[in-house]
Amino acid sequence: MSRMIEVVKGSPQHRVTLRVWDTSEGIVGCLTGGESPHVGGVVLAVPRVSLTGDGVSCDCWLTPVPGHKDLDVAVPIARSICVVKNVPVSLTAGIHTDNATSGDIAAFSENCAAAGDEMIRLLT
């Protein structure tokens, strides 16, 4: 059985949406936002035993669309969910605003982190 969970964070100008489907075999997710949601990259996080031998860590494979930086916000979310849930996580991300300023990028980054934190809380 799978369930879909959605978290929305930020003001209308900097809103991001994180949707995940929690399946019996892992988590599939989509992180979108801005004026033009799209596919900017995909991260696959797979759990493994920590190199210290104590606890869970993960390995990640990244597939960015050339010229896109969406994985900068997607990787930390996928890693965190993977380690907490100890299941594979696939997260596709695409956030875009025309002529984004450094302030816009900071606001989107903060909202993505907040969405990831809330999603982990909802998944556990």
Summary of the structure (lengths in Angstrom):
residues: 124
radius of gyration: 14.2
end to end distance: 16.4
largest distance: 45.8
contacts: 398
relative contact order: 0.26
helix: 32%
strand: 40%
